[in-house]
Amino acid sequence: MNGPPNNQPLGGSGPTESFLQRLGGRFRLQSLLGSGGQSHVYRAYDPELKRSVALKLLPAGSSEATLRRFVREGELTASLDHPGILRVFSTGVFEGRPYLACELIERSRPLDQVMAQLGEEELAQLLAQVADAIGYAHARGVVHRDLKPDNVLVDREGRPRVIDFGVALALEGERLTRTGALAGTPHYMAP
């Protein structure tokens, strides 16, 4: 998930080829876009939605806590409708493995790859858009908790999208982390 799409063939260290073919009954899988510590993201076509999507899947054998956080990520992100937040079109479970069908942002790059190429004013405008998106989420009771350059994609027109609400906190409802537990990336946490 970090970095630009690499369009690797299907498979790799992710789900088995037969699983992907069966999942392809709903989605036409095209290529592996990236893998992170918690998930694999594929470029896919969704005939029901008639659009290309980024299909995010958890690896087999994920813990119950990881499964709950993944489902929560889908629910929370789908509830947010802001141009600066990656859209989730659908969620589901296939053979016990949850997936998110998300907006596919063609030729996007993480914020840290874009920052050095921007002047101060352009960077300030871009970061103001990120702050607006996070403010929108906060106003709806959702706290991201892992905001960092890798979790902001910038599209080819220079518009940012906040992604990866995997450790987000809904201010109302069930808590999935214990009180006092750290959530997020320590280097980017507030003091």
Secondary structure as GFF3:
##gff-version 3
##sequence-region A 1 191
A	DSSP	alpha_helix	17	23	.	.	.	ID=ss1
A	DSSP	beta_strand	28	35	.	.	.	ID=ss2
A	DSSP	beta_strand	40	46	.	.	.	ID=ss3
A	DSSP	beta_strand	51	57	.	.	.	ID=ss4
A	DSSP	alpha_helix	64	78	.	.	.	ID=ss5
A	DSSP	beta_strand	88	94	.	.	.	ID=ss6
A	DSSP	beta_strand	97	103	.	.	.	ID=ss7
A	DSSP	beta_strand	109	110	.	.	.	ID=ss8
A	DSSP	alpha_helix	111	115	.	.	.	ID=ss9
A	DSSP	alpha_helix	120	139	.	.	.	ID=ss10
A	DSSP	beta_strand	142	143	.	.	.	ID=ss11
A	DSSP	three_ten_helix	149	151	.	.	.	ID=ss12
A	DSSP	beta_strand	152	154	.	.	.	ID=ss13
A	DSSP	beta_strand	160	162	.	.	.	ID=ss14
A	DSSP	beta_strand	169	170	.	.	.	ID=ss15
A	DSSP	three_ten_helix	186	188	.	.	.	ID=ss16
###
